[in-house]
């Protein structure tokens, strides 16, 4: 943007702004804070007063933030630069909102706050096979057309079993397959399950306390809002060192759970 054209637009818009009109009246009354320079620009405390007409506030911010030599400064630095030469009512709020809405800053600048990800542990199971976890080991060497292993773990009583073959049993079965040891084992299972439940719950609470100390609660996102996502979680074709840190903004279209969103 041509700075001379910006000054010309500011001068032209002065009569249409009530604050500027009041300032020019103060000049006529001889108030020292308000002056008019040789270019016809209204100044308050030697700062150019920018009227609200014709998006002039926006043009000033664009010139000092988006210009090729402006370097996309943050909120405090941006306000300090603009405040040296310009002024208008609620200038801090306008500059803060402008910098916050800059998509280039949103994609490329690192966040200065703790990450938004409060830990939410899974519900503690009360008995075996009440809750299981699944995972895949992928990209293995080919074996009869198979390249992955499915891992299934019971969360309260993990154990190992291999079902890659057909088990064999003898033809002759024993008639007496029960014993007092089996009855004693079964009678204590409820106590064992409760003990495991309490220990798992205590471990989850301790881990959550430590993890949450390094993180913070996420904003109350709503469907329809726009958000950025971390680019490091997305597989890219170009080197991450030269890529944007965030991707977006994307619009939230659904919220399947309290910690998950669909964009």
C-alpha angles and dihedrals in degrees: 000000000000108000091210091057090048091054090047091052091049092051092047093051096050097094091053096057118081093209091051092048090052090048092053089051089054088053090055090050091053100248108168096217093061121061140157115224129214091271092058094251119144113234133195114197087346092304121119110252109226117207119222094236125107094013090286092152088056092048092052091051092047092051093052098036110031099035115115089246096042097081095210096269122202127256099276096042091044093051092047091053095047094041090058092065110013141043140181136151115294091005093156094057092047095049092045092052092046095052091044091053095049107119094200091056091044092055101041110030124085118238116249097207131078114277119274103241119107110189116252111188121209118257112275112249119235100205140011115293091012087115129014134183125218131203138163130225101208141184094042123154112283116268114181090327095313122117103165141059123214112220117202118185128185103222098215101040111020115189138160127252131160117212098178093113140041111262117228127216131192121255095234111072126195115244096211107059098153131078140173090259090061091051091049091049093051094046090060097045095094091055091047092050092049091049091051091046092053094046094049091048092050091049092050092050092050092048092047091052092053094043095048092053088070095044141049138220116273121242117267096267117197133198108271096033121118122238141175124233129210110262093209089073092057122077107240132189095218126065113279091223091068097034130094115273093223135031126216151341093246127178120241108235101173143006111214093179141356092272101035134070135183116222 
